[in-house]
C-alpha cells in the first residue's frame, strides 16, 4: 500500500485517499447520532448521494480543522500513532470524528500547551460537541451516479457500528506534532504521485 507525503493544495482534496464508501453498519452508526435514526437511514436509501446534518455530543464529537493542517494531523495519527476514527472533508475543512467529550476537553488541553503562542502559524481548531451539529458527506462512494460536490467526501469512511474514536489526549498529541512538522507543501505535486491511503486494519 502506497504511503506518500502530503504535497497538495486545498483545492486538490478530491485526490486524497480512496475511501470505499460508508458501509451499512457505518451508516447505522452515523444515523444513531440523530433523534430519528430510521428516518435518516430511509432518507439515505432514497438519496445515498445526499449529505445530512447530525448532532454531536452523544455518539461522537468532531474536531474541525483547516484542510492542510488537518491532513498533517492525520499523517501523524496514521504514521506514528494509533490511527484515526472516521474522517471526512467537507467544503475545504477536515472533520475528525472523536470520542464524546473531546470537544469539551481539547480546547483546555490546547491552551495548556500554550497553543496561541506558537507564532500565530497554527490555525484554530473548531471543536463540536454537545449542542452542536455538523454536516457529514453522503455515504455513497466515489463513482456513484450522483457524486458529491468537489472537496466533499469521506477519507476514512465509517465501516462498523462501534468505530474506535480518538480522545482529546490523542488529538492533542497529533496537533502538537503537526504544528512542529516541517512538511513541505507544493501546489504542483508530481503527476504520478499516488493518493494517500489509510490502512484501517491498523486502527487500534
Phi, psi and omega in degrees: 000127183287139178224090183257156179293158175282123173216087185202173180253150183308328181293347182262019184299334180296345181271357179292136169043192174204070179301138183283357182103163181285129177283166176304319177295321178295320177295322178295322178296312179301312183298331182295346178285338183272172180289327183233078184303320182296323179294320178296316179295321178296321178298316179292332175299321181276326185229072182293350181262009186256129172289159178223160176262127181233145179283150176258170170107337181249305180270325180202158163252169179225131171258120188254114186238151171303150191307303187291318179294321177299323179291326175295319176300317181296321175300315181298317182298320185271326183276329186234349187240205186273004187094194182224170167276197176302145180221137180226159170246130179221115178052048174081005176243150177259130180252111178259115181285132188228168180295144175306139183098345181298319183298329180281331187263322188299317181303320180291325176293320178296321178296322178297329178279009182055045183306318184288351183260018183267043174075012179070013183270349182262120179288159180291145173259128179267127182251119182254119180226215182306129181093351179254166176217152178229153173269124179253147180297164177298153179284345184294139178285168174303141181095359176294159182306324180238088186295156179292160176303152181305137178081007180238109183190169174273135171264316172235100187281144175299133183227009181210160178282349181224067182290149173288135180234132179290148177265184184297324182294320180293319180290327173299313179305314181293321181293317180297316179291326176295322179293329182269354184289159178240037180298129178277136181249129177232138178275000179233077179293154177304145185298330183261014181293131179285154175287152178287133179233132181256124181277097185293347178291344179276349185298132183275000000 
